[in-house]
Amino acid sequence: MLMNRNKKAMIFRVAEIIIHELKLEEITPETFDPDLDLVNELGVDSMDLATIALVLQDEYCIIIDEDDYPKLRNIRMIADYIEKKQIA
């Protein structure tokens, strides 16, 4: 149960970061669908993704390789990626 709560907290925080960095005004962390495709459905481009990756690196003390950007398609995938990086 603790892991589930931690995952929800991470998904919420990642949503906050994306909302802030992309200046999304009509979405809140509570209403942000964690499975929404950031590129195809939200229109995030490579520069936006690079900015988000930099913020996530600072926030979670991880390194995100540019080759891994395609793995960061939605908030749930980003949270999974961060978890794996923190364990490694």
C-alpha positions as CSV (number, residue, x, y, z in Angstrom):
1,M,0.0,0.0,0.0
2,L,2.9,2.4,0.8
3,M,4.3,1.9,-2.7
4,N,1.0,2.7,-4.2
5,R,0.8,5.9,-2.2
6,N,4.3,6.9,-3.1
7,K,3.5,6.2,-6.8
8,K,0.4,8.4,-6.6
9,A,2.5,11.2,-4.9
10,M,5.1,10.9,-7.6
11,I,2.5,11.0,-10.4
12,F,0.9,14.1,-8.7
13,R,4.4,15.8,-8.5
14,V,5.3,15.0,-12.1
15,A,1.9,16.5,-13.2
16,E,2.7,19.6,-11.2
17,I,6.1,20.0,-12.8
18,I,4.6,19.5,-16.3
19,I,1.8,21.9,-15.7
20,H,4.2,24.5,-14.4
21,E,6.8,24.1,-17.1
22,L,4.3,24.1,-20.0
23,K,2.2,26.8,-18.4
24,L,-1.0,24.7,-18.7
25,E,-3.8,26.8,-17.3
26,E,-6.8,24.6,-17.6
27,I,-5.3,21.4,-16.1
28,T,-4.6,20.7,-12.4
29,P,-2.6,17.8,-11.0
30,E,-5.9,16.2,-9.8
31,T,-7.4,16.3,-13.3
32,F,-4.3,15.5,-15.3
33,D,-4.8,12.1,-16.9
34,P,-1.5,10.2,-16.1
35,D,-2.0,8.1,-19.3
36,L,-2.4,11.2,-21.6
37,D,0.2,11.0,-24.4
38,L,2.2,14.2,-23.9
39,V,3.5,14.3,-27.5
40,N,0.5,13.2,-29.5
41,E,-2.4,14.4,-27.4
42,L,-0.8,17.4,-25.6
43,G,1.5,18.6,-28.3
44,V,4.7,18.5,-26.2
45,D,7.7,19.0,-28.5
46,S,11.3,18.0,-28.1
47,M,12.4,21.3,-26.5
48,D,9.5,21.0,-23.9
49,L,10.4,17.5,-23.2
50,A,14.1,18.4,-22.7
51,T,13.0,21.2,-20.2
52,I,10.8,18.8,-18.3
53,A,13.6,16.2,-18.2
54,L,16.0,18.8,-16.7
55,V,13.6,19.7,-14.0
56,L,12.9,16.1,-13.2
57,Q,16.6,15.4,-13.0
58,D,17.0,18.1,-10.4
59,E,13.9,17.1,-8.5
60,Y,14.7,13.4,-8.3
61,C,18.5,13.5,-8.5
62,I,18.7,11.2,-11.5
63,I,20.2,11.4,-15.0
64,I,17.8,11.1,-17.9
65,D,19.6,10.1,-21.1
66,E,18.3,11.9,-24.2
67,D,17.9,8.4,-25.8
68,D,15.3,7.7,-23.1
69,Y,13.0,10.6,-24.0
70,P,10.8,8.3,-26.1
71,K,10.1,6.4,-22.9
72,L,8.6,9.5,-21.3
73,R,5.3,9.5,-23.2
74,N,3.0,10.1,-20.3
75,I,3.1,10.8,-16.6
76,R,2.7,7.2,-15.5
77,M,5.6,6.2,-17.8
78,I,7.7,9.0,-16.4
79,A,6.9,8.0,-12.8
80,D,7.9,4.4,-13.6
81,Y,11.1,5.6,-15.3
82,I,12.0,7.7,-12.2
83,E,11.4,4.8,-9.9
84,K,13.7,2.5,-11.9
85,K,16.4,5.2,-12.0
86,Q,16.2,5.7,-8.3
87,I,16.6,2.0,-7.6
88,A,19.5,1.5,-10.0
